Protein backbone atom coordinates (compact mmCIF):
# COMPACT_ATOMS: atom_id res chain seq x y z
CA UNK A 1 0.00 0.00 0.00
CA UNK A 2 2.81 2.42 0.81
CA UNK A 3 4.44 1.63 -2.53
CA UNK A 4 1.21 2.54 -4.32
CA UNK A 5 0.98 5.85 -2.45
CA UNK A 6 4.62 6.59 -3.25
CA UNK A 7 4.06 5.94 -6.98
CA UNK A 8 0.95 8.17 -6.99
CA UNK A 9 2.88 10.95 -5.24
CA UNK A 10 5.72 10.70 -7.77
CA UNK A 11 3.27 10.80 -10.71
CA UNK A 12 1.48 13.83 -9.26
CA UNK A 13 4.83 15.55 -8.70
CA UNK A 14 5.83 14.85 -12.32
CA UNK A 15 2.54 16.30 -13.59
CA UNK A 16 3.06 19.36 -11.39
CA UNK A 17 6.57 19.86 -12.81
CA UNK A 18 5.25 19.46 -16.37
CA UNK A 19 2.58 22.10 -15.74
CA UNK A 20 5.20 24.51 -14.36
CA UNK A 21 7.51 23.83 -17.32
CA UNK A 22 4.77 24.54 -19.88
CA UNK A 23 3.83 27.78 -18.12
CA UNK A 24 7.47 28.87 -17.95
CA UNK A 25 7.83 28.08 -21.67
CA UNK A 26 5.16 30.71 -22.41
CA UNK A 27 7.00 33.33 -20.35
CA UNK A 28 10.56 32.37 -21.37
CA UNK A 29 10.50 31.23 -25.03
CA UNK A 30 14.22 30.41 -25.02
CA UNK A 31 13.57 27.31 -22.87
CA UNK A 32 14.10 24.39 -25.27
CA UNK A 33 11.77 21.41 -25.41
CA UNK A 34 11.38 18.51 -27.86
CA UNK A 35 9.46 20.59 -30.45
CA UNK A 36 12.31 23.11 -30.64
CA UNK A 37 14.93 20.54 -31.60
CA UNK A 38 13.63 20.20 -35.16
CA UNK A 39 11.94 23.48 -36.20
CA UNK A 40 10.05 23.86 -39.46
CA UNK A 41 12.43 24.75 -42.28
CA UNK A 42 11.18 26.81 -45.22
CA UNK A 43 13.48 26.32 -48.22
CA UNK A 44 12.12 29.34 -50.12
CA UNK A 45 12.69 31.73 -47.20
CA UNK A 46 16.24 30.38 -46.81
CA UNK A 47 17.03 30.90 -50.51
CA UNK A 48 15.59 34.42 -50.32
CA UNK A 49 17.77 35.15 -47.27
CA UNK A 50 20.92 33.90 -49.02
CA UNK A 51 20.14 35.95 -52.12
CA UNK A 52 19.29 39.24 -50.37
CA UNK A 53 21.03 39.26 -46.99
CA UNK A 54 23.94 36.83 -46.87
CA UNK A 55 27.60 37.19 -47.82
CA UNK A 56 30.01 34.26 -47.85
CA UNK A 57 32.75 36.41 -46.36
CA UNK A 58 30.83 38.60 -43.91
CA UNK A 59 27.85 36.48 -42.93
CA UNK A 60 24.65 38.46 -42.45
CA UNK A 61 25.05 41.44 -44.78
CA UNK A 62 22.36 43.47 -46.53
CA UNK A 63 23.05 43.73 -50.24
CA UNK A 64 23.31 47.18 -51.91
CA UNK A 65 20.33 48.60 -53.83
CA UNK A 66 17.83 46.49 -51.85
CA UNK A 67 14.72 47.73 -50.04
CA UNK A 68 13.67 46.27 -46.69
CA UNK A 69 11.36 47.02 -43.80
CA UNK A 70 11.45 46.52 -40.05
CA UNK A 71 8.42 46.28 -37.80
CA UNK A 72 8.57 48.57 -34.78
CA UNK A 73 5.57 49.03 -32.47
CA UNK A 74 3.31 47.46 -35.08
CA UNK A 75 4.40 49.91 -37.82
CA UNK A 76 6.53 49.10 -40.84
CA UNK A 77 9.64 51.23 -41.22
CA UNK A 78 10.91 51.10 -44.80
CA UNK A 79 14.56 51.64 -45.68
CA UNK A 80 16.99 50.83 -48.46
CA UNK A 81 20.69 50.04 -48.65
CA UNK A 82 22.63 52.36 -50.96
CA UNK A 83 25.66 51.43 -53.10
CA UNK A 84 28.06 52.07 -50.21
CA UNK A 85 26.18 49.63 -47.99
CA UNK A 86 24.67 52.35 -45.82
CA UNK A 87 21.10 52.30 -44.59
CA UNK A 88 19.01 55.11 -46.08
CA UNK A 89 15.56 56.06 -44.83
CA UNK A 90 12.97 56.17 -47.61
CA UNK A 91 10.54 58.29 -45.59
CA UNK A 92 10.95 61.78 -47.07
CA UNK A 93 8.70 63.47 -44.48
CA UNK A 94 10.91 62.80 -41.45
CA UNK A 95 14.38 64.16 -40.89
CA UNK A 96 16.40 62.24 -38.31
CA UNK A 97 18.90 64.18 -36.24
CA UNK A 98 20.33 61.22 -34.34
CA UNK A 99 22.06 58.31 -36.06
CA UNK A 100 22.38 55.00 -34.22
CA UNK A 101 25.21 52.64 -35.17
C-alpha positions in Angstrom: 0.0 0.0 0.0 2.8 2.4 0.8 4.4 1.6 -2.5 1.2 2.5 -4.3 1.0 5.9 -2.4 4.6 6.6 -3.2 4.1 5.9 -7.0 1.0 8.2 -7.0 2.9 11.0 -5.2 5.7 10.7 -7.8 3.3 10.8 -10.7 1.5 13.8 -9.3 4.8 15.5 -8.7 5.8 14.8 -12.3 2.5 16.3 -13.6 3.1 19.4 -11.4 6.6 19.9 -12.8 5.3 19.5 -16.4 2.6 22.1 -15.7 5.2 24.5 -14.4 7.5 23.8 -17.3 4.8 24.5 -19.9 3.8 27.8 -18.1 7.5 28.9 -18.0 7.8 28.1 -21.7 5.2 30.7 -22.4 7.0 33.3 -20.4 10.6 32.4 -21.4 10.5 31.2 -25.0 14.2 30.4 -25.0 13.6 27.3 -22.9 14.1 24.4 -25.3 11.8 21.4 -25.4 11.4 18.5 -27.9 9.5 20.6 -30.4 12.3 23.1 -30.6 14.9 20.5 -31.6 13.6 20.2 -35.2 11.9 23.5 -36.2 10.0 23.9 -39.5 12.4 24.8 -42.3 11.2 26.8 -45.2 13.5 26.3 -48.2 12.1 29.3 -50.1 12.7 31.7 -47.2 16.2 30.4 -46.8 17.0 30.9 -50.5 15.6 34.4 -50.3 17.8 35.1 -47.3 20.9 33.9 -49.0 20.1 36.0 -52.1 19.3 39.2 -50.4 21.0 39.3 -47.0 23.9 36.8 -46.9 27.6 37.2 -47.8 30.0 34.3 -47.8 32.8 36.4 -46.4 30.8 38.6 -43.9 27.9 36.5 -42.9 24.6 38.5 -42.4 25.1 41.4 -44.8 22.4 43.5 -46.5 23.0 43.7 -50.2 23.3 47.2 -51.9 20.3 48.6 -53.8 17.8 46.5 -51.8 14.7 47.7 -50.0 13.7 46.3 -46.7 11.4 47.0 -43.8 11.5 46.5 -40.0 8.4 46.3 -37.8 8.6 48.6 -34.8 5.6 49.0 -32.5 3.3 47.5 -35.1 4.4 49.9 -37.8 6.5 49.1 -40.8 9.6 51.2 -41.2 10.9 51.1 -44.8 14.6 51.6 -45.7 17.0 50.8 -48.5 20.7 50.0 -48.7 22.6 52.4 -51.0 25.7 51.4 -53.1 28.1 52.1 -50.2 26.2 49.6 -48.0 24.7 52.4 -45.8 21.1 52.3 -44.6 19.0 55.1 -46.1 15.6 56.1 -44.8 13.0 56.2 -47.6 10.5 58.3 -45.6 11.0 61.8 -47.1 8.7 63.5 -44.5 10.9 62.8 -41.4 14.4 64.2 -40.9 16.4 62.2 -38.3 18.9 64.2 -36.2 20.3 61.2 -34.3 22.1 58.3 -36.1 22.4 55.0 -34.2 25.2 52.6 -35.2 
